[in-house]
């Protein structure tokens, strides 16, 4: 039952580069390594009373979209800080990701704003949570459920709302997610504007040919014993899947070499591709005997796997090294 549910699981406030998208000539002229100018609100960090953990609602495409925001108490609202979006899996919620990832503690330590959005049907809902593109890697039971709303517009709406409370470093906006949220992180890396790096966990992707982002630093995580999303959806060395492994696809898309280097982490191995361009590093971390859960998560929860190197710390370290 657990696995079935899981499957149906900036600097200051001026202009700042984000990932490219669209065909407008002015956008093309401004493009540099896949990034274009994105304007932040003129008066950021002016709203008071929204520090720490708060529950939010914004209207997107006539839908009330809900999410949780965590803003470190000890950070000045006018300090431009990075922003991380953390997307949940099928039947999960932003609250689940708040609980298991440990991101609030990292936010306090590193001065980061973190948003934990709910899927299109709301928290803990059995409707498809995210629009993840078409022809994505299948789960063990077949194609995953795909929502039809504009989740990229939701990202922009959350950024605009959070900017009222906290100035954002729009050069450093990141997307991670678990299960269906991992699928969305892949899709955001491919097509969303204003994203500097992504970190899909236990997800899959499409074949990336329609990407509007020229390249994207990406670190992926997957359990080698995942019974819900085949490890081969990410890992080219796992049992193959017809749709192809995301890590190999991203290495080709970003212009990396075919050779790799590996290093050990707690109960797992991380592989990095050689020859990637600056801003296009590709890394995949596979965890031995791990199922469908967040590596090194905070528990107890059915969605976390302790005893493994923490995905939260690994992705933040990857971004700090490869996306700054």
Long-range contacts (C-beta under 8 A, 24 or more apart in sequence): 2-302, 3-227, 3-228, 3-291, 3-292, 4-141, 5-90, 5-91, 6-89, 6-90, 6-91, 6-92, 6-179, 6-228, 6-292, 6-303, 7-89, 7-90, 7-139, 7-140, 7-141, 7-144, 7-179, 7-180, 7-228, 7-229, 7-292, 8-90, 8-91, 8-126, 8-128, 8-144, 8-145, 9-89, 9-90, 9-91, 9-92, 9-179, 9-180, 9-228, 9-292, 10-40, 10-80, 10-81, 10-82, 10-83, 10-167, 10-168, 10-169, 10-170, 10-171, 10-172, 10-173, 11-80, 11-169, 11-171, 12-40, 12-44, 12-78, 12-80, 12-167, 13-40, 13-41, 13-42, 13-43, 13-44, 13-45, 13-80, 13-163, 13-167, 13-168, 14-39, 14-40, 15-39, 15-40, 16-40, 16-169, 16-170, 16-171, 17-170, 17-171, 18-170, 18-171, 18-173, 18-193, 18-194, 18-195, 18-196, 19-192, 19-193, 19-194, 19-195, 19-196, 19-212, 19-213, 19-216, 20-193, 20-212, 20-213, 20-214, 21-191, 21-192, 21-193, 21-212, 21-213, 22-193, 22-212, 31-214, 33-214, 33-215, 33-278, 33-279, 34-213, 34-214, 34-215, 34-216, 34-279, 35-196, 36-193, 38-170, 38-193, 38-194, 40-163, 40-167, 40-168, 40-170, 41-160, 41-163, 41-164, 44-77, 44-78, 44-163, 44-164, 44-166, 44-167, 44-168, 45-76, 45-77, 45-78, 45-79, 45-163, 45-164, 45-165, 45-166, 45-167, 46-77, 46-164, 47-164, 47-165, 48-77, 50-164, 50-165, 51-165, 53-98, 53-104, 56-158, 56-161, 58-154, 58-157, 58-158, 58-161, 59-157, 60-149, 60-150, 60-153, 60-154, 60-157, 61-149, 61-150, 61-153, 63-120, 63-149, 65-117, 65-118, 65-120, 65-154, 65-157, 66-94, 66-117, 66-118, 66-122, 66-123, 67-94, 67-115, 67-116, 67-117, 67-118, 67-158, 68-94, 68-95, 68-98, 68-115, 68-116, 69-113, 69-114, 69-115, 69-116, 69-158, 69-162, 69-165, 70-98, 70-103, 70-104, 70-107, 70-113, 70-114, 70-115, 70-116, 71-107, 71-113, 71-162, 71-165, 71-166, 72-107, 72-108, 72-111, 72-112, 72-113, 73-108, 74-108, 75-111, 75-166, 77-165, 77-166, 77-167, 78-167, 79-111, 79-166, 79-167, 80-167, 80-168, 80-169, 81-111, 81-112, 81-113, 81-166, 81-167, 81-168, 81-169, 82-110, 82-111, 82-112, 82-113, 82-168, 82-169, 82-172, 82-173, 82-174, 83-112, 83-113, 83-114, 83-115, 83-159, 83-162, 83-168, 83-169, 83-172, 83-173, 83-174, 84-112, 84-113, 84-114, 84-115, 84-173, 84-174, 84-175, 84-176, 85-114, 85-115, 85-117, 85-155, 85-158, 85-173, 85-174, 85-175, 85-176, 85-177, 85-188, 86-114, 86-115, 86-116, 86-117, 86-176, 86-177, 86-181, 87-117, 87-129, 87-130, 87-175, 87-176, 87-177, 87-178, 87-180, 87-181, 87-182, 87-184, 87-185, 88-116, 88-117, 88-118, 88-119, 88-129, 88-177, 88-178, 88-179, 88-180, 88-181, 89-129, 89-177, 89-178, 89-179, 89-180, 89-181, 89-182, 89-202, 89-303, 90-119, 90-126, 90-128, 90-129, 90-144, 90-145, 90-179, 90-180, 91-124, 91-125, 91-126, 92-123, 92-124, 92-129, 92-178, 92-179, 92-181, 92-303, 93-118, 93-123, 93-124, 94-118, 94-123, 95-123, 96-124, 96-301, 96-303, 97-178, 97-181, 99-298, 99-301, 100-294, 100-297, 100-298, 100-299, 100-301, 100-303, 100-304, 101-294, 101-297, 101-298, 101-311, 101-312, 102-296, 102-297, 102-298, 102-310, 102-312, 103-312, 106-312, 106-313, 106-316, 110-316, 113-162, 113-166, 113-168, 115-158, 115-162, 117-154, 117-158, 119-147, 119-180, 120-147, 120-149, 120-151, 121-147, 128-180, 129-180, 129-181, 129-184, 130-177, 130-180, 130-181, 130-183, 130-184, 130-187, 131-184, 131-187, 132-180, 132-183, 132-184, 132-186, 132-187, 133-183, 133-187, 133-190, 133-191, 133-205, 133-206, 133-210, 134-206, 135-206, 135-207, 135-243, 136-183, 136-186, 136-187, 136-204, 136-205, 136-206, 136-243, 137-204, 137-205, 137-206, 137-229, 137-230, 137-232, 137-233, 137-241, 137-243, 137-244, 137-246, 138-204, 138-230, 138-241, 138-242, 138-243, 139-228, 139-229, 139-230, 140-227, 140-228, 140-229, 140-230, 144-180, 144-183, 144-204, 145-180, 151-184, 152-188, 152-191, 152-192, 152-193, 155-188, 155-192, 155-194, 155-195, 156-194, 159-194, 170-194, 171-196, 172-196, 172-319, 172-323, 172-324, 174-198, 174-199, 174-315, 174-319, 174-323, 175-199, 176-200, 176-201, 176-311, 176-315, 177-201, 177-203, 178-202, 178-203, 178-294, 178-303, 179-203, 179-228, 179-229, 179-292, 182-220, 182-229, 186-218, 186-246, 189-213, 189-216, 189-218, 189-250, 190-216, 196-319, 196-323, 197-318, 197-319, 197-322, 197-323, 199-311, 199-315, 199-318, 199-319, 200-234, 200-246, 201-294, 201-295, 201-311, 202-226, 202-228, 202-229, 202-292, 202-293, 202-294, 203-229, 203-233, 203-234, 203-246, 204-229, 204-230, 204-233, 204-234, 204-241, 204-243, 204-246, 205-233, 205-246, 205-249, 205-250, 206-243, 207-243, 207-244, 207-249, 208-249, 208-250, 208-252, 208-253, 211-253, 215-253, 215-254, 215-255, 215-277, 215-279, 215-280, 216-250, 216-254, 216-279, 216-280, 217-279, 217-280, 217-281, 217-282, 217-318, 217-319, 217-322, 217-323, 218-250, 218-254, 218-281, 218-282, 218-283, 219-282, 219-283, 219-284, 219-285, 219-314, 219-315, 219-318, 219-319, 220-246, 220-247, 220-250, 220-283, 220-284, 220-285, 221-284, 221-285, 221-286, 221-287, 221-295, 221-311, 221-314, 221-315, 222-284, 222-285, 222-286, 222-287, 223-286, 223-287, 223-289, 223-290, 223-291, 223-292, 223-293, 223-295, 223-305, 224-286, 224-287, 224-288, 224-289, 224-290, 225-289, 225-290, 225-291, 226-290, 226-291, 226-292, 227-291, 227-292, 228-291, 228-292, 229-292, 231-286, 234-284, 234-286, 235-284, 235-286, 238-286, 247-271, 247-273, 247-282, 247-284, 250-282, 251-276, 251-282, 254-280, 254-281, 254-282, 255-280, 256-280, 256-281, 256-282, 265-308, 265-309, 265-314, 266-296, 266-307, 266-308, 266-309, 267-307, 267-308, 267-309, 268-295, 268-308, 268-309, 270-314, 279-322, 279-323, 281-318, 281-321, 281-322, 283-318, 285-309, 285-311, 285-314
